[in-house]
């Protein structure tokens, strides 16, 4: 039974070793490794932004064939116009695994000279990548005056920040901001809040315009209502005047004896015939 358990454990270890070997092969290929960084970056963008808020393979510089992996679509100066061109925020993913791997191996060997050499090589690589990103993708006012260099692992991002003055130098000299997974997620959350605020402001302006139109129409309705009120008051006065005259006539006729209904109709009929004959003559 013990031998069977050991054999089973060895089989699981062999499977795990094969999986690690496959992962090492995948990450050993430069193109595949870059694709892995892009996939991770795209996953973050999909989770935190809408499809209309970013784009893939964007030519951020007019007349240039260079295309950045991803770019966030920011509202332009004329944000109220639907056809206003956007301002792009370029984001490029880099994964210099060889330099980072040499640094980790030197740290495991506790070799301070090798650690310093590998760290300097990693710093030089990041500086070169930052310069390329600036030259290829940053073009104000079509883009923001800075871009983001995305490092797909927290360990690599921590090593970049550990180098004295590296992040500040990249921002000052190349207008490039370093970002790891957590940092980029925080940045995207901030941008999403800004997008929501902008959307609320746009809707508020639309609501304000509707209220202005309603105010205008309500003013017209008030004028029509006032004219109707005057006409009703005039009609009321006419009715009251007619009522007064009716009571006066009733008082004048109070002493006159009323005829029976049939006699009254006959007399009124004779009057109507006399008036008709007078008009014909």
C-alpha positions as MATLAB code, in Angstrom:
seq = 'XXXXXXXXXXXXXXXXXXXXXXXXXXXXXXXXXXXXXXXXXXXXXXXXXXXXXXXXXXXXXXXXXXXXXXXXXXXXXXXXXXXXXXXXXXXXXXXXXXXXXXXXXXXXXXXXXXXXXXXXXXXXXXXXXXXXXXXXXXXXXXXXXXXXXXXXXXXXXXXXXXXXXXXXXXXXXXXXXXXXXXXXXXXXXXXXXXXXXXXXXXXXXXXXXXXXXXXXXXXXXXXXXXXXXXXXXXXXXXXXXXXXXXXXXXXXXXXXXXXXXXXXXXXXXXXXXXXXXXXXX';
ca = [
       0.000    0.000    0.000;
       2.836    2.381    0.861;
       4.585    1.615   -2.427;
       1.359    2.211   -4.277;
       0.946    5.616   -2.581;
       4.547    6.553   -3.416;
       4.030    5.496   -7.033;
       0.860    7.580   -7.219;
       2.646   10.603   -5.762;
       5.473   10.216   -8.269;
       2.947   10.155  -11.089;
       1.381   13.398   -9.868;
       4.812   14.998   -9.578;
       5.670   13.942  -13.124;
       2.422   15.494  -14.390;
       3.162   18.706  -12.514;
       6.722   18.761  -13.859;
       5.409   18.336  -17.401;
       3.032   21.260  -16.895;
       5.828   23.449  -15.555;
       7.963   22.466  -18.519;
       5.204   23.451  -20.933;
       4.786   26.794  -19.161;
       8.534   27.391  -19.340;
       8.481   26.690  -23.076;
       5.602   29.085  -23.558;
       7.291   31.853  -21.583;
      10.604   31.125  -23.257;
       9.215   32.246  -26.615;
       9.485   36.016  -26.927;
       6.458   36.418  -29.183;
       4.252   34.140  -27.088;
       5.415   35.850  -23.916;
       4.436   39.222  -25.366;
       1.064   37.793  -26.353;
       0.558   36.581  -22.803;
       1.160   40.112  -21.517;
      -1.342   41.483  -24.043;
      -3.948   38.895  -23.034;
      -3.571   39.823  -19.381;
      -3.797   43.532  -20.213;
      -6.898   42.970  -22.360;
      -8.520   40.998  -19.532;
      -8.044   43.943  -17.169;
      -9.476   46.396  -19.689;
     -12.497   44.167  -20.350;
     -13.238   43.843  -16.635;
     -12.956   47.536  -15.737;
     -13.978   49.444  -18.892;
     -16.705   49.177  -21.498;
     -15.960   48.217  -25.091;
     -16.465   51.838  -26.247;
     -13.885   53.187  -23.785;
     -10.802   51.506  -25.262;
      -9.538   50.070  -28.540;
      -6.919   47.581  -29.743;
      -4.133   48.133  -32.262;
      -4.622   51.895  -32.485;
      -2.573   54.205  -34.758;
      -2.258   57.055  -32.271;
       0.076   59.201  -34.412;
      -1.414   60.558  -37.659;
       0.532   59.386  -40.705;
       2.376   56.673  -38.763;
       2.021   52.955  -39.338;
       2.927   52.131  -35.734;
       0.051   50.736  -33.706;
      -0.051   50.507  -29.949;
      -1.437   47.333  -28.389;
      -4.218   49.120  -26.511;
      -5.361   52.709  -26.042;
      -7.999   54.207  -23.788;
     -10.450   56.521  -25.535;
     -10.655   59.807  -23.610;
     -13.090   62.618  -24.513;
     -11.547   65.425  -26.599;
     -11.748   69.136  -26.000;
     -15.191   69.358  -27.591;
     -16.619   66.612  -25.417;
     -20.205   67.686  -26.056;
     -19.991   66.883  -29.774;
     -20.713   63.312  -30.777;
     -18.318   63.523  -33.741;
     -15.475   65.054  -31.691;
     -12.202   63.095  -32.174;
     -11.035   61.265  -29.038;
      -7.754   61.690  -27.203;
      -5.936   58.357  -26.864;
      -4.033   57.127  -23.813;
      -1.537   54.531  -25.133;
      -0.837   51.390  -23.076;
       1.897   48.958  -24.135;
       2.676   45.667  -22.349;
       6.310   44.591  -21.892;
       7.667   41.439  -20.251;
      11.524   41.373  -20.282;
      11.644   37.876  -18.797;
      15.324   37.145  -19.560;
      16.597   40.150  -17.604;
      14.166   39.508  -14.767;
      15.077   35.783  -14.681;
      18.803   36.570  -14.420;
      18.028   38.913  -11.547;
      16.064   36.238   -9.689;
      18.808   33.644  -10.212;
      21.440   36.036   -8.910;
      19.314   36.750   -5.842;
      18.942   33.012   -5.195;
      22.723   32.587   -5.374;
      23.156   35.559   -3.022;
      25.618   37.063   -5.484;
      25.494   40.869   -4.937;
      27.605   41.661   -8.011;
      25.429   39.544  -10.291;
      22.287   41.033   -8.701;
      23.481   44.574   -9.397;
      24.489   43.735  -12.963;
      21.144   42.049  -13.688;
      19.223   44.949  -12.094;
      21.108   47.477  -14.222;
      20.409   45.423  -17.348;
      16.705   45.348  -16.439;
      16.728   49.108  -15.857;
      18.423   49.714  -19.218;
      15.845   47.515  -20.944;
      12.963   49.426  -19.372;
      14.494   52.770  -20.355;
      14.847   51.592  -23.967;
      11.271   50.325  -24.069;
       9.977   53.579  -22.582;
      11.819   55.616  -25.231;
      10.361   53.439  -28.006;
       6.837   53.837  -26.667;
       7.230   57.614  -26.507;
       8.637   57.877  -30.017;
       6.067   55.537  -31.560;
       2.803   56.332  -29.818;
       2.830   59.675  -27.954;
       1.633   62.595  -30.097;
      -0.312   65.364  -28.300;
      -2.995   66.618  -28.896;
      -4.048   63.386  -30.607;
      -2.871   61.504  -27.510;
      -2.207   62.336  -23.911;
       1.267   63.715  -23.227;
       2.202   60.434  -21.522;
       1.774   56.686  -22.050;
       1.670   53.638  -19.784;
       4.227   50.818  -19.823;
       2.448   47.797  -18.388;
       4.479   45.140  -16.544;
       2.326   41.990  -16.259;
       3.696   40.639  -12.929;
       3.810   42.316   -9.539;
       7.347   41.000   -8.954;
       8.665   42.640  -12.101;
       6.858   45.883  -11.264;
       8.291   45.828   -7.731;
      11.819   45.374   -9.081;
      11.338   48.336  -11.410;
      10.179   50.518   -8.523;
      13.069   49.312   -6.372;
      15.601   50.909   -8.718;
      16.354   54.382   -7.299;
      14.793   57.134   -9.410;
      13.849   54.866  -12.329;
      10.106   55.543  -12.289;
      10.650   59.294  -11.835;
      13.199   59.404  -14.660;
      10.876   57.591  -17.074;
       8.098   60.050  -16.266;
      10.311   63.114  -16.530;
      12.425   62.230  -19.577;
      10.126   59.981  -21.603;
       6.635   60.764  -20.242;
       6.121   57.070  -19.500;
       4.340   55.765  -16.397;
       5.074   52.257  -15.107;
       2.108   50.150  -13.994;
       1.712   46.655  -12.614;
      -1.574   44.695  -12.506;
      -2.777   46.254   -9.250;
      -1.660   49.769  -10.166;
      -3.284   49.606  -13.591;
      -6.508   48.294  -12.073;
      -6.578   51.272   -9.694;
      -5.911   53.661  -12.592;
      -8.680   52.134  -14.694;
     -11.103   52.374  -11.761;
     -10.267   56.071  -11.445;
     -10.828   56.598  -15.166;
     -14.134   54.744  -14.973;
     -15.295   57.088  -12.217;
     -14.290   60.017  -14.415;
     -16.243   58.561  -17.343;
     -19.319   58.193  -15.137;
     -19.002   61.754  -13.878;
     -18.695   63.012  -17.455;
     -21.748   61.001  -18.496;
     -23.735   62.471  -15.598;
     -22.628   65.983  -16.587;
     -23.696   65.390  -20.174;
     -27.080   64.068  -19.078;
     -27.424   67.014  -16.709;
     -26.905   69.452  -19.580;
     -29.531   67.600  -21.611;
     -31.968   67.710  -18.680;
     -31.248   71.427  -18.272;
     -32.057   72.034  -21.944;
     -35.315   70.092  -21.615;
     -36.246   72.110  -18.543;
     -35.542   75.313  -20.488;
     -37.875   74.195  -23.258;
     -40.528   73.248  -20.708;
     -40.165   76.662  -19.071;
     -40.728   78.378  -22.435;
     -43.792   76.268  -23.199;
     -45.133   76.787  -19.689;
     -44.832   80.563  -20.185;
     -46.927   80.282  -23.344;
     -49.440   78.129  -21.478;
     -49.662   80.793  -18.744;
     -50.413   83.468  -21.344;
     -53.134   81.316  -22.936;
     -54.565   80.564  -19.511;
     -54.629   84.273  -18.639;
     -56.454   85.106  -21.912;
     -58.967   82.348  -21.227;
     -59.505   83.688  -17.714;
     -60.254   87.176  -19.104;
     -62.754   85.760  -21.571;
     -64.421   83.767  -18.820;
     -64.616   86.868  -16.639;
     -66.190   88.819  -19.556;
     -68.697   86.023  -20.162;
     -69.503   85.942  -16.435;
     -70.124   89.707  -16.435;
     -72.404   89.364  -19.501;
     -74.396   86.631  -17.788;
     -74.665   88.690  -14.614;
     -75.836   91.710  -16.667;
     -78.410   89.568  -18.431;
     -79.569   88.278  -15.064;
     -80.030   91.858  -13.778;
     -82.070   92.851  -16.851;
     -84.124   89.679  -16.529;
     -85.031   90.547  -12.950;
     -85.902   94.105  -14.012;
     -88.210   92.799  -16.745;
     -89.792   90.402  -14.261;
     -90.489   93.290  -11.889;
     -92.069   95.325  -14.744;
     -94.257   92.382  -15.719;
     -95.182   91.495  -12.194;
     -98.583   93.187  -12.447;
     -99.417   91.679  -15.819;
    -101.596   88.587  -15.751;
    -100.018   85.550  -17.404;
    -101.998   83.963  -20.277;
    -102.653   80.293  -20.510;
     -99.978   78.396  -22.375;
    -102.067   77.728  -25.498;
    -103.184   81.362  -25.762;
     -99.616   82.562  -25.307;
     -98.376   80.302  -28.100;
    -101.183   81.489  -30.384;
    -100.448   85.166  -29.732;
     -96.704   84.640  -30.311;
     -97.504   82.843  -33.567;
     -99.597   85.793  -34.767;
     -96.772   88.200  -33.907;
     -94.322   86.068  -35.858;
     -96.614   86.116  -38.949;
     -97.015   89.907  -38.740;
     -93.241   90.396  -38.558;
     -92.728   88.067  -41.537;
     -95.277   89.951  -43.675;
     -93.710   93.302  -42.731;
     -90.314   92.060  -43.832;
     -91.702   90.848  -47.191;
     -93.364   94.214  -47.808;
];
